[in-house]
Amino acid sequence: MRTLSSFFGRRVETESGRALGRCRDLRATIGRGGPAVEAIVVGRRGWLEHLGIGNAAAHRRDAVPWDAVVKIEGKRIVVKDGTEFM
């Protein structure tokens, strides 16, 4: 089992090695059974959002969908090739 905070700071990259940034936060919805992660917040704007600076409702393109995650290994999170920011 992993804690949510264990993802923070990990490199996020595609299967072919394209760097997308570092995981700065996770977006989740809370429902029955607890939170469900929906996206990985990446990069500088994601870090500012994590700190509460800026407007999260501005729909910045600073996250990748959680369902694009292929594997989590070492200090990196690998997502499908072609994954774009949402």
N, C-alpha and C positions, 0 to 999 in steps of 0.2 A: 504494500500500500504506500502511496506517495502523498505527501502533504501538498496543498496548493502552493505554499511558499517555496517548495523545492524547485518549482519551475522558474522562478524569478532569476534573471541573469543568464539563463541558458541561451546559446545561439540558436536562432531559428533559421533553417536553410532548406532549400528544395532537395529532392533526391539527387539531382545533378550537381549540387554544391553551391547554387546561387544563394548568397547571404541575404536575408531579409531584415536582420537586426537581432536584437536581444529581447527575450520575453521580459516585459516590464510589469505586466498584470494579466489577469484573466477576467473575462466577462462571463457571467453566469446568470441563470434565472433560478429563482427559488420556487420549488413546487413540492408536491408530495414526495417524500423520500429524500429531501435535501436538495442541495444545489446541483445544477447541471451545467457544466462548462460549455459555452457556445463559441468562444473565440479567444485567441491569444493576442494580447495587446503588445505591439512591437515598436521599438525605436524611441526617438526623442519625444515625439508628441505623446506617445503612450506613457512615457515616464512622467511628463507633465500632468497628464490626466490622472495617473496614479497618485500624484502629490496633491491633486485637487485644484490644479492651476488650469484654467481654460474651461471651455464648455463642452462637456461630453456629449451633449445633445446636438452638437454641430455636425454630427455624422462624419467625422474625420475618417479618412482611409488609413487607419493605423492598426488594423487587426487582421488576422487570418482566421478563417473558420476552423473550429476544433475538428470537424469531420475530415479535414485535409491532412491531419496528422497521420503519418505512416508508422513512425517509431520514435521512441525516446531512448536515447543512449548516451551515457556519459554526460557531457556538458552541452549536448545539443538536442534540439527537437527537429526532426526531419518531416517535411510536409511534401505532398505530391507536387511533381513538376507541373508548372502552369498555374499554381496557386497565386492568386492576386489578393491585394489588400481589399478589405470591405469597409 
